[in-house]
Amino acid sequence: MIAPRFHIKKNDLVMVIHGREKGKSGRILKVFPEKEKVIVEKINFVKRHSRPHGQQRKGGIIEKEAPLHISNVMLLCEKCNKPVRIGHRMVEGSKKARYCRKCGEIFDK
C-alpha cells in the first residue's frame, strides 16, 4: 500500500485546531504518513512509566510528546499569523511549491 501524501512537512509551523491542545502552536518534529499522525514540539505531552535499563537510563515517569492526527493541525502562515489553507503552484520553471491562499506567501523556498 502506498502511503498518502500530506500538506504538512517536518519543521513546518502549525497550530492545533481541535482537541485538548486547541489554539497552541509549534514545529513539526516527525510525520507518520502511514498512520496519518504528526508529532508537534511541546504539544500533547503524555506521561510514561519506565523501568531502569542498565547504567544509562534511569527509571521513573517520563513526559514526552504523543502523536496528533494530521487533520487536527493546520499550517500557520508567518505573514498572516493565522492557520491557513494552502495551495500549490509552479515556481522557478518546473518546481512545485506550497503557498498561503490568503496572502500568497510561499512556504517552500
LUMMI-990474 format. One record per residue (C-alpha): residue number from 1; x negated, y negated, z negated. Coordinates in steps of 0.5 Angstrom, whole numbers, plus 2048, in hexadecimal, padded with zeros to 3 digits. Layout:
! LUMMI-990474
<site num="NUM" east="X" north="Y" up="Z"/>
...
! end
This chain:
! LUMMI-990474
<site num="1" east="800" north="800" up="800"/>
<site num="2" east="7FD" north="7F9" up="802"/>
<site num="3" east="7FD" north="7F4" up="7FC"/>
<site num="4" east="801" north="7EE" up="7FD"/>
<site num="5" east="7FE" north="7E7" up="7FE"/>
<site num="6" east="800" north="7E1" up="7FA"/>
<site num="7" east="7FF" north="7DA" up="7FA"/>
<site num="8" east="7FB" north="7DA" up="7F4"/>
<site num="9" east="7F4" north="7DB" up="7F3"/>
<site num="10" east="7EE" north="7DB" up="7EE"/>
<site num="11" east="7EC" north="7D5" up="7EB"/>
<site num="12" east="7F3" north="7D1" up="7ED"/>
<site num="13" east="7F6" north="7CC" up="7E8"/>
<site num="14" east="7FD" north="7CF" up="7E7"/>
<site num="15" east="803" north="7CD" up="7E2"/>
<site num="16" east="807" north="7D2" up="7DF"/>
<site num="17" east="80F" north="7D1" up="7E1"/>
<site num="18" east="812" north="7D7" up="7DD"/>
<site num="19" east="812" north="7DA" up="7D6"/>
<site num="20" east="80F" north="7D9" up="7D0"/>
<site num="21" east="809" north="7D5" up="7D2"/>
<site num="22" east="80D" north="7D1" up="7D7"/>
<site num="23" east="80A" north="7CA" up="7D8"/>
<site num="24" east="803" north="7CC" up="7D7"/>
<site num="25" east="7FD" north="7CC" up="7DC"/>
<site num="26" east="7F7" north="7CF" up="7DD"/>
<site num="27" east="7F2" north="7D2" up="7E2"/>
<site num="28" east="7F3" north="7D9" up="7E5"/>
<site num="29" east="7EE" north="7DE" up="7E3"/>
<site num="30" east="7F0" north="7E4" up="7E6"/>
<site num="31" east="7F5" north="7E6" up="7EB"/>
<site num="32" east="7F8" north="7ED" up="7EC"/>
<site num="33" east="7FC" north="7EE" up="7F2"/>
<site num="34" east="7FE" north="7F5" up="7F2"/>
<site num="35" east="801" north="7F3" up="7EB"/>
<site num="36" east="803" north="7EC" up="7ED"/>
<site num="37" east="800" north="7E9" up="7E7"/>
<site num="38" east="7FB" north="7E4" up="7E5"/>
<site num="39" east="7F7" north="7E2" up="7DF"/>
<site num="40" east="7F7" north="7DB" up="7DD"/>
<site num="41" east="7F2" north="7D8" up="7D9"/>
<site num="42" east="7F4" north="7D6" up="7D2"/>
<site num="43" east="7FB" north="7D8" up="7D3"/>
<site num="44" east="800" north="7DE" up="7D1"/>
<site num="45" east="7FB" north="7E1" up="7CB"/>
<site num="46" east="7FC" north="7E7" up="7C8"/>
<site num="47" east="7F9" north="7EB" up="7C2"/>
<site num="48" east="7F6" north="7F2" up="7C3"/>
<site num="49" east="7F3" north="7F6" up="7BD"/>
<site num="50" east="7ED" north="7F9" up="7BF"/>
<site num="51" east="7E8" north="7FE" up="7BB"/>
<site num="52" east="7E1" north="7FD" up="7BB"/>
<site num="53" east="7DC" north="800" up="7C0"/>
<site num="54" east="7D5" north="801" up="7BE"/>
<site num="55" east="7D1" north="7FC" up="7BD"/>
<site num="56" east="7D3" north="7F7" up="7C2"/>
<site num="57" east="7DB" north="7F6" up="7C1"/>
<site num="58" east="7DE" north="7F4" up="7BA"/>
<site num="59" east="7E5" north="7F7" up="7B8"/>
<site num="60" east="7EB" north="7F2" up="7B7"/>
<site num="61" east="7F0" north="7EE" up="7BA"/>
<site num="62" east="7EE" north="7EB" up="7C1"/>
<site num="63" east="7F2" north="7E6" up="7C4"/>
<site num="64" east="7F2" north="7E6" up="7CC"/>
<site num="65" east="7F6" north="7E3" up="7D2"/>
<site num="66" east="7FB" north="7E8" up="7D5"/>
<site num="67" east="7FE" north="7E8" up="7DC"/>
<site num="68" east="803" north="7E4" up="7DE"/>
<site num="69" east="808" north="7E6" up="7E4"/>
<site num="70" east="806" north="7E2" up="7EA"/>
<site num="71" east="80D" north="7DF" up="7EB"/>
<site num="72" east="80C" north="7DB" up="7E4"/>
<site num="73" east="807" north="7D7" up="7E6"/>
<site num="74" east="806" north="7D1" up="7EC"/>
<site num="75" east="800" north="7CE" up="7EF"/>
<site num="76" east="7FF" north="7C7" up="7EB"/>
<site num="77" east="7FD" north="7C1" up="7F0"/>
<site num="78" east="7F8" north="7BD" up="7ED"/>
<site num="79" east="7FA" north="7B7" up="7F1"/>
<site num="80" east="802" north="7B7" up="7F0"/>
<site num="81" east="800" north="7BA" up="7E9"/>
<site num="82" east="806" north="7BF" up="7E9"/>
<site num="83" east="808" north="7C6" up="7EB"/>
<site num="84" east="809" north="7C6" up="7F3"/>
<site num="85" east="80B" north="7CB" up="7F8"/>
<site num="86" east="805" north="7CC" up="7FD"/>
<site num="87" east="805" north="7CD" up="805"/>
<site num="88" east="800" north="7CF" up="80A"/>
<site num="89" east="7FD" north="7CB" up="80F"/>
<site num="90" east="7F7" north="7CC" up="814"/>
<site num="91" east="7F1" north="7C7" up="813"/>
<site num="92" east="7EA" north="7C6" up="816"/>
<site num="93" east="7EC" north="7CA" up="81C"/>
<site num="94" east="7EE" north="7D1" up="81A"/>
<site num="95" east="7ED" north="7D1" up="813"/>
<site num="96" east="7F4" north="7D2" up="80F"/>
<site num="97" east="7F5" north="7CE" up="808"/>
<site num="98" east="7FA" north="7CD" up="803"/>
<site num="99" east="7FD" north="7C6" up="802"/>
<site num="100" east="802" north="7C3" up="7FD"/>
<site num="101" east="808" north="7C2" up="800"/>
<site num="102" east="80A" north="7BB" up="7FC"/>
<site num="103" east="804" north="7B7" up="7FD"/>
<site num="104" east="800" north="7BB" up="803"/>
<site num="105" east="7F9" north="7BC" up="7FE"/>
<site num="106" east="7F5" north="7C2" up="801"/>
<site num="107" east="7F3" north="7C7" up="7FC"/>
<site num="108" east="7EE" north="7CC" up="800"/>
<site num="109" east="7E8" north="7C7" up="801"/>
! end
